[in-house]
Amino acid sequence: MDTKEKLDAFQDRIDRGEKIEPKDWMPERYRQQLIRMISQHAHSEIVGMLPEGNWIPRAPSLKRKMVLLAKVQDEAGHGLYLYSATETLGARRQDVVEDYIYGNAKYSSIFNYPTLTYADICVIGWLVDGAAIVNQTMLAKSSYGPYARANLRICREESFHKKQGYEMLAKMASGTDEQKKMAQDAVNRWWWPTLMMFGPPDSDSPNSAELIKWGVKTKTNDELRQSYVDRMVMEAEVIDIKLPDPDLKYNKKTGHWEFGEIPWDEFWAVVKGNGPMNRERIKARKNAYEDGEWVREAAIAYARKQKLKEGKAS
């Protein structure tokens, strides 16, 4: 039972900056919050493969195909690290996967938007992976050890993805008039959905206070979003890309860039399953999961056979 003495001792460990490991005692609420948060992160990595994977055969050169293929493979690896982290909390991988394919579990709203041109792939690398790094750098300091360590590795790879995207977009933005227009159009379409990636405003975020109290997060949604905007304004200026926000201005007193009102109605519509690509994304994942059932069954049968052989040999 989560007695007051246990809860106080647990909070003391958090306040001292200690890492919580799988075999340590933890409040049931802490465990459930971590399962929800880590599995959502894992789902996002896997669903995030879909908009980019669609462009692997259509990338403009062999080099770009190889870069994109390697990136999509990295995302699959990130999902694996994170699903493994949920298993350390007692969750079954099959359960958490099926919870978003057949149930109500969420993944990042950003992956419910279409990739209309190759410039979208460049912008995803720069804007979306850039936002992911801001969030995951914080999560690499999470109070739960396995999640923190998974994010350390993920951040190293995401940092490379972001640099790739920025380099590709810079090249496109300095190309022909048509390429410049394509690059700017992609930024115009992805900027606001990327700001929504950090989650709802703090006033509408029901879990943030508890997660910060327990050290799972160290910054609020709005703090992360502000940090992100401050970085991206400067990077956009370097490659002569304009961010689509007429209200964007620098505040000398605060040292931050002020930005316009985020279209939260659109955010909540996407979260509720009514985004441009929600149904297509889930359908694709469901088909892949069901079509791959025979592979999972074969792998289980092979593992049992090998274990039986080892048992006879010993």
VENDA-V898541 format. One record per residue. N is the residue number from 1. RES is the residue in one letter. PHI is phi in whole degrees, -180 to 180 (* if undefined). Layout:
N&RES&PHI, N&RES&PHI
This chain:
1&M&*, 2&D&-82, 3&T&-74, 4&K&-61, 5&E&-63, 6&K&-67, 7&L&-64, 8&D&-66, 9&A&-65, 10&F&-64, 11&Q&-63, 12&D&-62, 13&R&-64, 14&I&-62, 15&D&-64, 16&R&-82, 17&G&83, 18&E&-76, 19&K&-88, 20&I&-93, 21&E&-109, 22&P&-53, 23&K&-86, 24&D&-76, 25&W&-70, 26&M&-148, 27&P&-62, 28&E&-61, 29&R&-64, 30&Y&-61, 31&R&-62, 32&Q&-67, 33&Q&-63, 34&L&-66, 35&I&-60, 36&R&-62, 37&M&-72, 38&I&-70, 39&S&-66, 40&Q&-62, 41&H&-63, 42&A&-64, 43&H&-57, 44&S&-64, 45&E&-64, 46&I&-72, 47&V&-64, 48&G&-64, 49&M&-71, 50&L&-67, 51&P&-64, 52&E&-84, 53&G&-59, 54&N&-62, 55&W&-101, 56&I&-58, 57&P&-73, 58&R&-109, 59&A&-60, 60&P&-72, 61&S&-154, 62&L&-62, 63&K&-59, 64&R&-68, 65&K&-63, 66&M&-65, 67&V&-62, 68&L&-69, 69&L&-61, 70&A&-63, 71&K&-66, 72&V&-63, 73&Q&-63, 74&D&-60, 75&E&-62, 76&A&-62, 77&G&-64, 78&H&-61, 79&G&-60, 80&L&-63, 81&Y&-56, 82&L&-74, 83&Y&-63, 84&S&-63, 85&A&-65, 86&T&-67, 87&E&-68, 88&T&-68, 89&L&-98, 90&G&93, 91&A&-84, 92&R&-88, 93&R&-57, 94&Q&-60, 95&D&-66, 96&V&-71, 97&V&-68, 98&E&-70, 99&D&-67, 100&Y&-97, 101&I&-75, 102&Y&-114, 103&G&-113, 104&N&-118, 105&A&-64, 106&K&-102, 107&Y&-138, 108&S&-58, 109&S&-61, 110&I&-62, 111&F&-86, 112&N&-104, 113&Y&-115, 114&P&-80, 115&T&-103, 116&L&-83, 117&T&-138, 118&Y&-65, 119&A&-61, 120&D&-61, 121&I&-64, 122&C&-63, 123&V&-70, 124&I&-60, 125&G&-61, 126&W&-81, 127&L&-76, 128&V&-70, 129&D&-68, 130&G&-64, 131&A&-67, 132&A&-61, 133&I&-64, 134&V&-58, 135&N&-72, 136&Q&-75, 137&T&-62, 138&M&-65, 139&L&-69, 140&A&-68, 141&K&-106, 142&S&-58, 143&S&-71, 144&Y&-93, 145&G&-51, 146&P&-60, 147&Y&-71, 148&A&-61, 149&R&-69, 150&A&-62, 151&N&-71, 152&L&-60, 153&R&-70, 154&I&-61, 155&C&-62, 156&R&-61, 157&E&-75, 158&E&-65, 159&S&-63, 160&F&-68, 161&H&-60, 162&K&-65, 163&K&-64, 164&Q&-61, 165&G&-62, 166&Y&-66, 167&E&-64, 168&M&-67, 169&L&-68, 170&A&-61, 171&K&-66, 172&M&-69, 173&A&-69, 174&S&-106, 175&G&-91, 176&T&-72, 177&D&-59, 178&E&-66, 179&Q&-67, 180&K&-61, 181&K&-64, 182&M&-64, 183&A&-63, 184&Q&-65, 185&D&-61, 186&A&-64, 187&V&-62, 188&N&-59, 189&R&-80, 190&W&-99, 191&W&-59, 192&W&-68, 193&P&-59, 194&T&-68, 195&L&-63, 196&M&-73, 197&M&-58, 198&F&-77, 199&G&98, 200&P&-65, 201&P&-59, 202&D&-54, 203&S&-67, 204&D&-116, 205&S&-105, 206&P&-74, 207&N&-105, 208&S&-58, 209&A&-60, 210&E&-67, 211&L&-66, 212&I&-71, 213&K&-57, 214&W&-91, 215&G&75, 216&V&-69, 217&K&-117, 218&T&-117, 219&K&-138, 220&T&-82, 221&N&-57, 222&D&-69, 223&E&-65, 224&L&-65, 225&R&-62, 226&Q&-65, 227&S&-60, 228&Y&-65, 229&V&-60, 230&D&-58, 231&R&-74, 232&M&-72, 233&V&-58, 234&M&-68, 235&E&-67, 236&A&-64, 237&E&-63, 238&V&-61, 239&I&-103, 240&D&61, 241&I&-109, 242&K&-100, 243&L&-79, 244&P&-80, 245&D&-142, 246&P&-66, 247&D&-92, 248&L&-69, 249&K&-155, 250&Y&-88, 251&N&-104, 252&K&-64, 253&K&-69, 254&T&-90, 255&G&77, 256&H&-125, 257&W&-88, 258&E&-86, 259&F&-133, 260&G&-74, 261&E&-72, 262&I&-76, 263&P&-74, 264&W&-68, 265&D&-60, 266&E&-65, 267&F&-57, 268&W&-67, 269&A&-64, 270&V&-67, 271&V&-59, 272&K&-83, 273&G&99, 274&N&-112, 275&G&-81, 276&P&-59, 277&M&-128, 278&N&-54, 279&R&-66, 280&E&-66, 281&R&-64, 282&I&-66, 283&K&-61, 284&A&-63, 285&R&-69, 286&K&-64, 287&N&-62, 288&A&-64, 289&Y&-66, 290&E&-73, 291&D&-68, 292&G&-93, 293&E&-61, 294&W&-65, 295&V&-68, 296&R&-64, 297&E&-65, 298&A&-65, 299&A&-65, 300&I&-66, 301&A&-63, 302&Y&-65, 303&A&-62, 304&R&-64, 305&K&-64, 306&Q&-65, 307&K&-65, 308&L&-65, 309&K&-62, 310&E&-63, 311&G&-64, 312&K&-69, 313&A&-67, 314&S&-84
